[in-house]
Amino acid sequence: MPIRDSIINASGALFALMVAFSAAGIWNDAVAARNAVQREADAVESAMVLSAALPDAARTALHESLRAYLQGVVAIDWPAMAKSMPLDNPAFDQSEKHLLGAIESVSRQDAALAGASTYAPLLNQLLQIRHARLARLASSQAGVTWAQWFAMWLISTATLLAIIVCNSHAFRMQIVAAHLYVLVVSAAYFVILAHDRPFVGKISVEPTALQTLLKR
């Protein structure tokens, strides 16, 4: 009957729309996460270069604070993000403390470097590090919501049942159609799960740019 094909096509189209909607969000989250990490690394590198205008003691203290910040990000922040820890977890306070210390240290040089052309850019780069850090942490909490997962599961299950019922007149066709649909749906779920969290899994965003700065 024509209604049989209509039910299957409508259910399949709804599932495809849900997958496309979720995949678009995942892709945007992954791009935002990579951009945030790169901005963070660029800002740290720029701050280290601009610190040449500081007095020797202040420059050394700033470099030590930034190196301690990078070490905390790589050693503490990344494992915490890989475990999808909430943003208010105390683990993230370690690197935050070093960054705030660096900003405070440079702010104290206002009187000594008020006329220096590099003072404002240096302070701006430190603030950029903080902005990029917050964007990175926000990206670590991104992903498919439980409502999206439930909707995709409900629609895919309903479509599978429709395929089985509508092909009940031909057992072999019923088995083949059901298996093909399960294979396609499994592939879609696999792709979404693999990219769901930008900092989780084998293909997650790595702190390579930040690790490079530590080796200098």
N, C-alpha and C positions, 0 to 999 in steps of 0.2 A: 504494500500500500504506500502511496506517496507520503503519508504522514510518518511512516517509518524513517525514511531518509531525512525528513525535516527535523525530526527529534535528534537524530545523530548529528546532523550538520549544525544545528543550533547549539547543542551541548559542546561539540568540538570547537566551534567558533568562540564560545564563551571561555573555554579553557585556554585557547590560544591568546585571547585578549588578556586574560589574567597573567599568563606567562610573560607576554610582551610588556605589560605594565610593570611587573616585578623585575624583569630583566633590565628595563630602562633605568629603574631606580638603583639597581645594583651597580650598573655600569657607571652612573653618575657618582655614586658613593666611592667607587674604586678610583675614579679619576680625581675626585676631590681629595681623597686620602694621599695619593701620590703627589699631588700638587702641594699639599700642606707640608709633607715631609721635605720636599725639595725647597720650598720657601723657607722652612726652618733652617735647613743646612746652609742655604745662601745667606740668610741673615746672620747666622753665627760666624760664617767666614768673613762677611763684610765688617762685622763688629770687631773681629780680631785685627783686621787690616786698619780700620779707623782708630783703633786704640793707640796707634803710634804717637798721637798727639798728647797722650796722658803722661804725667810724670812716671818715672821708672817704677816706683812702688805701686802706684795705682794701676799701671799697665800690667804688672806682674800679678796683682791681685785679681784683676779682671780676667786675665787668661786662665788663672787657676780656677776661678768660679765657672767660666765657660767650659773648661775641660771636665770639671766635676759634674756640670750639668749634662754634658754629652755622655759621660760614663753612666750617669743615673738613667738617662733616657734609654740607652742601649741595654743596660743590665737589668733595669727594674721596670721601666715603662713598657718596653716591648713584650716581655713575658706576661705582664699584667693585662695588656691589651689583647694578647693571644688567648687569654682566659676569659675575655669579655667582662673584666671586673668593672663595677660601677665607677663613675667618675669621682665620687666622693670617697673612694677607697684610700686609706692612708699611704698606700704604696706610691701613689702619684705625688705625694707631698715632698718626697726626697729631692727629685730634680727641680721641682717648683721652688724649693727653698734656695737652691744655688742660683737659679735665674733671678729671683727677686733680690738676692744679695748682690748680684752683678749690676742690676738696675739701680739699686740704692747706692752702690759704690760710685757709679758714674754720676749720679745725681748730686753727690756731695762735691763733685769737682766743678759745680756751676760757677762758683766765685772765681776759681783759678782759671777756668777756660771759657769764660763768658764771651771773650772776643775771638776765640778760635773758630775757624770755619768748619772744623770737623766735629765739634762738640754736639751740635744739634743732629747731624746725620748719625753719629754714634748712638746717641740716646734713642733715635728713631729706629735704628736697626735692632736694638735690644727690645724695644716694644714690639717690633715685627716678629721677633722670636717668640714672644709670648702669644701674640695673635695666631701665629702658625701652630704653636703648640696646642692652643685651645681648639683650633680647627681639626688638628690631628686626633685629639682625644674625642671630639664630637664624632668624627668619622668612624672611630673604633666601635661606637655604639649603634652605627647604622646597620641596616639589614632588613630582610623581609619580616613584617610583623606577623603575629600569631593569627590575626584576622585574614591576612593574605594567604597564609599556609592553609587555614581552615577552608577558605573559599576554593582554593585550587584543589584540595583533597576532595571536597564535596562535589565539585563540578566534574573532576576526572572520574570519580567513583560512579556518579550518575551516568556519565557517558559510557563507561564500561558496561554498566548494567543494561543500558539501552542497546548497545551493540549485541550483547548476549541474547537479550529478549527478542530483538528484531530479526536475529538470524537463527532462531530456534527451529525453523523449518529445515535447516541444513546443518547437521551437526559438524561436519568437517569445516564448513565455512565459518561457523560459530567459533570453533577453536582457533582457526587461523586469524580471524579478525580480532578476537580478544587478545591473542598473543602479540599481534602486531601493535595494537593500541597500547598494551602494557609496556612494550619495548619503547615506543615513542615517548610515553609519559615518563618512564623511568629515566630516559635520557634527559628530558627537560628538567626533572627534579634534580638529577645529578649536576647539571650545569648551574642551577640556582644554588644548590648547597655548596658547590665548590667556590662560588664567588660571593656568597651571602655576606660574609664578614671580611672587610678589606685586610685585616691583620690576623686572620685565622686561617690555618691550612697551609698546604704545600705551595700554593701559588699566591701567598699573601704578600703584602707590601713589606719589603725588608729595609732595615736602617742602613743601607749601604752608604748613602751620601753622608750620614752622620759618622759612621765608622771611619770613613776616609779622612775626616777632619781630625779624629783622634790619633791617626798615624803620623800627623805632621808635627 
